[in-house]
Amino acid sequence: MKPYAEMTVQELTEELNQLKAQYKKMQALGLHLNMSRGMPCQEQLDLSMAMMDVLDSNSDLTCEDGTDCRNYGQLTGIEEARELLGDMMENNPKDIIIYGNSSLNVMFDTISRAWTHGVMGNTPWCKLPEVKFLCPVPGYDRHFAITEYFGIDMVPVPMTPTGPDMDLVEKLVREDAAVKGIWCVPKYSNPQGISYSDETVRRFARLEPAAPDFRIFWDNAYGIHHLYDHRQDYLIEILAECKRAGNPDLVYKFSSTSKITFPGSGIAAVATSPNNMEDFLTTLRRQTIGHDKVNQLRHVRFFGNIHGMVEHMRKHAEIIRPKFETVESILERDLGELNVGTWTTPLGGYFIMFDSLPGCAKDIVARAKKAGVQMTPAGATWPYGKDPNDSNIRIAPTYPSLADLQTALEIFTLCVRISSAKKLLAEKQGA
């Protein structure tokens, strides 16, 4: 089939009528398929069920250093867990604090602390006339929700195939002391699935911020979430690079086991410089006497070491890799010749990004919902939910079964074709 833009008014009208007839048939199926969030499916959750058996009432809950995990203490986490996540995050265990189950919670707390008490002795953000945060777009909606909650002005920065537009990042950070941070998902980014280039990471480490309390919020959520054994993205380790550049305090690096074991019952961590760590601990000493050490110990004994974790992630990949490949094959089959959209083909992470013709994303997502397919709201990948081009859509393929995913994608591509044909037909008729 030739591209829609090359069709005549009559050809587009006939195509649209056929597509609408197919759509009505899909609606009649009464489907309820969910692709709205990047959640592990039941098969993935089942991979970690043996973790429930590594501890029981007869288990020795004492750590190697003699700590009884049932009791208070170990504010920064048990040493075994710091070592395990240190290997996962490629950081020295001494530079890591183990938290509860959610890295998002750690990020929220970090913004909250800066808002009420400042960063390392600097003026609390709440007392400043203006606070700004750089937001690579398209990006992660939950990051944007945190900064929006605190009333922080979000400044969009375009993403490129190698990461954020670093010329713009460097300019804004250098010239405006109101810019206090930037959100980053540097590996298998949400939603594109791309990884920052070596040059991008090095330029981040060498930023010259006007604000002494500027920090990079480096959310390395997908550090070991590869789809393939022999085709994997590599990311320069940011803390080491910052130290080399003479900017050791510039970054907070967040991670968790949320999509490795159980999203609701994993362990989260932050890696940062000794100065930043002491700033974190100033609050933590008042906030808690220690996070869930029994859960930390459970994770350590389940995996044993980083090699056990890597093998575990291979099992995840075996489950979700066919889903990513199914999405990509259906998009190519149904849309490849029509020139009505583009999409990414990531080597890891949890998402595929789709860009429709301008002005079509909301219509596509709404049509899909009416046909029984729930997707992430159009615009969610931009601050305040406002995509200026109304074109970006995040596809989350992990949660549905392979059969349901195939049906959902066929509905999605049908909706893309209807919205695109309507737009182009209206333009031709109005010309």
N, C-alpha and C positions, 0 to 999 in steps of 0.2 A: 504494500500500500504506500502511496506517495505521501509526503508530508502534508499535514492539514493546511499549512500556509499556502501550499501550491494548488489546493483544490478550488474549484469554482464555487459560486454560491449554491448552484444546484447540487453539486457533489457533496458539499458540506451539509446541506439540508437533508439529503438522503441518508448520509452517514449518521447524522444526529437522530433522525427518526428510528433508525435501526438500533442505535445505542440505547435510546429511551425504552424501546421494547424489551431489550435485554435487562435493563435496570429494573423494570417492573417485575420480571420473572425472578430476579434476585430478591427483591423486596418480599415477594410472596413466600419465600423460604422461611421467613421468620427467624433469622439467625441472630445470635448474640455472641459476637466475637470481640475479644479485648486485646488491642495493641496499644493501649494508652500509656503504659509505663514500662520501663526496662526491668522487669521482674524475672527472676529465675523461674523456670517451670518446675512442676512436681518432680520430674526425673532428676533435675539438678539438685533439688533439695534432698532427695533420697540418697544422693551420693554421700552426704554427711551424717546419715542416721547412725552409723557406727560410733560417731563421737559421743552419742548418748550412753554408750556402754563402756567407755574408757574409765569412768569413775562410778563407783557405787559406794554403799555404806561401809564396805570393807577396805576401800582404797586408802592408801597413804597420801594425805593431802599436804605433805610437807615438801617445800621446794628444796633445791640443792643447797641453798644457803641457810636452811633451817627454818624458814618462814612457814608458819602454819596458815594455809590459804583460807581457813575458816574464820580467821580473826582479823582484827584491824591491821593497818600498816601498808607499807610498800606503795607510797603515794604515786610514784612514777611507773608502777607495774612490777610484776615479778621478773627477775632477771631472765628466766628462760623465755618469757614472752617478748621481752625487749630484744633478745637475740634473734628469735624467729622472725619478728616483724622487721628487725634491722636488716636481716638477709633479704626479706621480701622487698623492702624499700630501698635497699642498697645504701644503708646508713649505719654509722656506728651505734650500737645499742645505747651507749651513754648519751647520745643526742636525741633519744626517743622517750616520749611519755605515752604510756598505754592508758586509754580511756575506757569508756563503756562501749555500747554496741554500735554507735553511729558517728561517723566522721562529720556528717552534716551538723550534728549537735555540737561538735568541737568547733566547727567553723562559726556557728551561731554564737557560741560562748566567746570566741575570740573577737568577733565584731562587737558584742555586747560589752566586753571588758574595755576595749578601746573607746567605746562610746561613753562609758561612765567614769573610767579611771585613766584613760590615756594609754599610750604605748611607751614603756620604759621611761616614765617620768615626764613625758610630753603632755601638753594640754589635752584634757578629755575632749573627744570629738563633739560631745553634746554642747560644749561651751564655745565652739567655733562658729563663726557666721555662716560658713559653707563647708560641706564635706562632699567630695566626689569620689567615685569608684569607676575604674575603667572596666568595661564589660565586652570582651570579645564576642562578636555576633556572626552567625548564630551561636548560641551558647546554652548553658544549663539553666533551666527555669528555676530550680530550687536555689541556686546561687543568687539569682536576681531577686527572688522572694525575700531573702535575708536582708539585703541592702535596702530594698523597698520598705521593709518593715520598720527600719530605723530612720526612714526619711532621707537616706543618702542619695544624692543625685547620681544617676547612672549615665555614664558616657559611652555610647557604643563605639567599638573599635572593630573594623572589618577583619574577618579571618581570611587568610590566604592558604594555599596548599601547604605552606611551611609553618603555619602558626599565625598569631596576630600580626597586623601591619606594624612592624617594629619601628618604622620611621615615625609613624603617628604616636605610638606608645612612648618612644624616647622624647619626642617633642612635648607631649602633654605632661609627662612626669617631670621633665626638666624645667618647664616654664610655669607650672601652676602648683603652688604649695597646698592648694585645697585638695589635690589628688592624693588620696591616702592609700590606695590599693588597687589591685587588679585581680580579677578572677581568672584562673587558668585550669583547664583540664588538658594537660600537655601530652598525654599518651592515649591514643584511640579516643579522641575528643568526643564529647557529647554536644551536638548530634552527628558531627561529620565522620567520626572514626579516623581522623588523621592524627599524626604525631608531629610535634614540633621538630624542626630541623636542628642540626648542631649549631648553625649560625644563630638561629632564633634563641636557643637556650643561652648561648654565650652573650648575646646582646642583652638578655634579661639580667644576667649576672653582673653586667657592667653598666646598668642604669645609673643615672646620676640624678636622683630625685631632689626636687626643691624642698620637699617635706622630710624632716629627719625621721618621722614616724610612718613613712610610706613602707608598705609591705606587699610582697607578692604572695597571694593565696594560691598555692600550688597543689591542686587537688588531683593527686596521682591515683585516681580511683581504679584505673584499669592497667596497673603496672605489669601484671602477669596474666592478663586476660587475652591470650593469643588464640586465634582460630586455627593456626597451622603450626606444625613443628619446625618447618624449614623456611617459612616466609614470615618473619616477625619484624616489627618496627623496633628500633633501638633508640633510647633516649639518654642523653647526657645527664649525669646526676647533678642536680641543680645546687645542692648545698656545697658540694666540693668545688663546683665552678664559681660560686659566690665567694668562697674562701680564697680561691686563687686570684679572684679579681679585687680582693680587698674589701668586699662587701659581705662579711659573714652574717650580719644580722638582717639581710634584706628579705629573707624568704621564710614562710611557714609552709611546711610540706605535710599534707594530710593523706591518710590512707586508712583502709579498713579491710576486714575479711567479709564484708557484707555480701558480696557476690562470689565468695569462695566457700563459706560454710552456710550459715543461716542468716539472711539479711536482718532479721529481728533479734538475733542473739549472737552476733559476731563480736569482734573486738576492734576498736578503732585506735589510731595513734597519730601523733604529730611528731615530726622530726624538725629540729631547728638548732640554732646556735646556743651556746651556753648562756649568753646574755638574754636571749629571748626565752629560753627555758626557765630561767629564774623569774622572769616577768610573769610567765604562765603560773609558776608554782606559788607566787605571791597570792594569787586568787585561789588556786586549788587547795592550799593549806586551810583556807576558810570554808571551802565549798564541800570538801569530803575528806575522809580519813583514808580513802583508798577505794578504787573501783573493784569490780567483781573478779577477785583473784581466782576463785574456783573455775570460772569460765575461761580465764586466761590459761590456767593449768590444763583444763580440758582440751583446749586447742593445741597446746604444746604436745601433749601426750598422743593426741590423735594424729598429728602430722609427723612428729618426731624431729624433723628438721625441714629446711627449705626444699630438699629433694623430694620429700613426701608431699609437700605443698605443690610443687611443680607437676608431679605425677597426677595429683588430684585435679589440677587444672586441665590436664590433657583429657580427662574424663568429661569435664565440662565442655571442652571444645568438640568432642565427638558428638555431643548432644546438640549443640547449637550451630555448629558449622553447616550442617545440611539446611538449616533454616535460613541462614544468611545467603547461601547459594541458591535456595529456592526463590527468595525475594529478588535477587539479582537476575536470575534467569527469566522470571515472569515479567519483570520490568523491561528487560531487553526484548522479550518475545512480543509483548503487547504494545510497547511504546517506542521501541528502538528506532523504527523508521519514520515516526510521526513528527519528531522535533518539537515535542510539547513538554519536555521536562528533562532534567539531568539528575544523576544520583551518584553517590559515592560507593566504592567497593572496598570497605575497610578490611584490614588483616586482623582485627581484634576489637575488643570493646563490646558494646551492647546495642549500637544504633547504626542505622543507615539514614543518610540525609537525602531528601528529595526536594528539588526546586522545580516548581511548576511555572507555567507562563505567569507573568505579573498579573496580580488581581484575581487569581484563581484558587489560592490555597484554602481560604475559609469556605468557599463553595464546595471544594472537593471534600474537605473533612466533614462538612454538614451533610453532604449527599451520602458519604460512607456511613455516617451514623444512622441515617434514615433507612439504610439497607442492612443495618445490624452490625456494623463494624465500628467500634469505639477506638478513636485515635487520640494522640496528644493534641490539644487544641491548637489550631493554626495561630501563629503569633507567639506561642509560648517560648520559643527560642530567642525572643528579643525582650529587652527590659520593658516593663509595664505591659507586656503582651502585645506590643505594637510593632509588627513587621511592616516597614514602610512600603515594601514591594508586594506584600500579601502573596508570597510565593514559597516560603519555607515550611516544610513538613518533616517531622521526625517520625521515622518508622522504627518501631520496637518489635523485633521478630521473636524474642526469646520465649515469651510466656505461652502462646498458643501451641497446640500440637501441630505437627507438620501438616496434617491434613487440613486442620482449621486455618493454618497460616496460608496455605495455598488458596483456599476459598476466599479468605480475607483480602489477599493480594489481587485476586481476579476482580473482586468488587472494587478495590481501590483503583486499579488501572482503568476499569470501566468508568469510574467517576472522574478520573483525570481526563479521559477522552471526551466525556460529555461536557465538562466545564471548558475544556480547551476549544472544542468545536463551537460551542455557544459563543465564546469570546471572539474567535476569529470570524465567525459568521456575522456577528454584530458589526465588527469592524469593516468587513467587506460590504455589508448592506448600507453602512453609513458613509462609505467612501464616495 
